[in-house]
Amino acid sequence: MDIQEPEEAIQYYESALKKDPDDLVLVREVGKALVMTHDYNRAIRYYENTLRDDPKLFDLRNDLAELYIKLKAYDDSKRVLIDALKSIKDYKQDLEIKQKNVSTLMLLQKVYLEEDMQSPDWKFKENESAKQTLIQASKTQADVIEVCKELATDQLDGAKELAGEILYTLGMYYEERDGSNEYALQNFHDALKKNPQHLKAMVAIARIAQNSGDNEQCMAYCQKIIQIEAANEEATYMLANLMLMRDQPDQATETYIKLLEKDPDNFRILSNLIILLKRAGKISDAQKFLEKAELKTQRSKMAGLHYCRGLYNRYNSEPQKALRDLNFARFDNFYGSFAITNMIEIYLNPANDLIYSSILETDYQTTSDNISAAKSLIKELNLKGTDTSILECQILIASKEKGNLEAASKQLKLLLQKNSQYVPGNVVMGLCLFLLKKSSDARNYLKTVVKNDYQVQHADSFEQAWILMADYYISVNKYDLAEAELKKALKYNKSNIKAEELMGLIKEKEKAYVDAAVHYQKAFEMSNKKNGGVGYRLAFNYLKASRFVDAIDVGKEVLKINPAYPKLQSDIIDKAR
């Protein structure tokens, strides 16, 4: 019978039950139909009353527990499941009872973990009850497998698959809650012993390998995964990241684009693509991918869309627009920490300027309001379990106050004592010491970075190190060394405004005004023609190169941005006429 309406279904099932009250399938179907009406109180009364009359209905108990989970009534759900486990002990432990025991245990661990997730600090929060329940489920399922073997039943393959799934779930607990990759990997590998085709376990092993820097193992598992499932998104995504690690950005970009063709609103992939397009000097190309994503995006994925828009606007020199979009994404469980980090960085340096420079005419100063906003956001990151040590030092440095700079220096020394090769720590320390007028010490920390091979996971830090070293070399008239550092920055990020600006400055100092203008023009366009300082230098070099019309046009563009820009009218526009 094809039943279209829940109320009709209830009447039908109740009528059928009167004829056959022992039909357990019908008993469950009545409950399911009641849930479909969304009359949850009525459904709960039915479940509770039925179980009171017949407590051996273990499947019905699980259905009731699922309903309580749906209603976030976790205490009631635990009560029902614990009662079920107590009842199971009273029965002969045959195959069917063992199987019901496992399903009940798996549902109970779900309750324990979902209850935790209602708290904002649930990540990396141990839950001993959930862990022990999973361990018991795994042991019981091992018993199920042995019974299947003894009985020579055709359920053996299914039992092994379930065992693999339980071991995988336990592995995820160790990875996400316990923070133990060792135990996580042990369970993932055990899952594969039970089910060699368990793709999620392979993906997890590959992910841990990639995060720990074992790129070879990551590659090996990704290739295994793709042999089984050619279109596996996770494996393809990791392979794209490995291409980046191997300095193959074009191949990585192509891979990301292929993934987006299938899934335009996969924002994890889109965010990576936006970063790559920025580094390739093609940030404008990101707009078409954002438009395609917007057409498909459901309400549940809006945080991802706003996060990607925020990245795009940030890299397109639209900091206020970026902040608005990132603010929308900051409360999301996945994108929240990334969004907040970007917001802090924007508040500390909205124009993406050089906080320290010994040679550029800049008086960059982060406002007290922006610093306060960054401090507030740091607190949110701490609640999400994110390491904020570097960001906290950057906030201290942004004030440029000597006391804060010295405090940042002390914190960074402690950090680097644990890992002297930590790239972001060395770069921020170098910046801090430059601001403290300790150039020699600053260079030593930066050299720790620039003498090493490029690491894509620390791309921004490497770029900053190269720029800071170039700035120093220009200040002591070592233009060849400065150019070498700037070329490295531009190799890995063709949209590096500061690198092009400093290249322009070198050519200007060498009185190669035409060449200087080429670099300044690139920098001005990269800034979306909003960097007044670069615009001024461009107009000045056009003037020196006798390109008077160009000098006037650029000067007017700068005045649109900042009508009071110092001496631009008198020094450039008036002289060019």
Buried (B, 14 or more C-beta within 10 A) or exposed (E): EEBEEBEEBBEBBEEBBEEEEEEEEBBBBBBBBBBBBEBBEEBBEBBEEBBEEEBBBBBBBBBBBBBBBEBEBBEBBBBBBBBBBEBBEEBEEEBEBBBBBBBBBBBBBBBBBBBBEEEEEBBEBEBEBBBEBBBBBBEBBBBBBEBBEEEEEEBBEEBBBBBBBBBBBBBBBBBBBBBBBEBBBBBBEBBBEBBEEBBBBBBBBBBBBBEEEBBEBBBBBBEBBBEEBEEBBBBBBBBBBBBBBEEBBEBBBEBBBEBBEEEBBBBBBBBBBBBBBBBBBEBEBBBEBBEBBBEEBEEEBBBBBBBBBBBBBBBBBBBEBBBBBBBBBBEBEEBBBBBBBBBBBBBBBBBBBBBBBBBBEEEBEBEEEBBEBBBEBBEBBEEBBBEBBBBBBBBBBBBBEEEBBEBBBEBBEEBBEEEEEBBBBBBBBBBBBBBBEBBEBBBBBBBBBBEBEBEBBBBBBBBBBBBBBBBBBBBEEEBEBBBBBBEBBBBBBBBBBBBBBBBBBBBBEEEBBEBBBBBBBBBBBBBBBBBBBBBBBBBBBBBBBEBBEBBBBBBBBBBEEBEEBEEBBEBBBEBBE
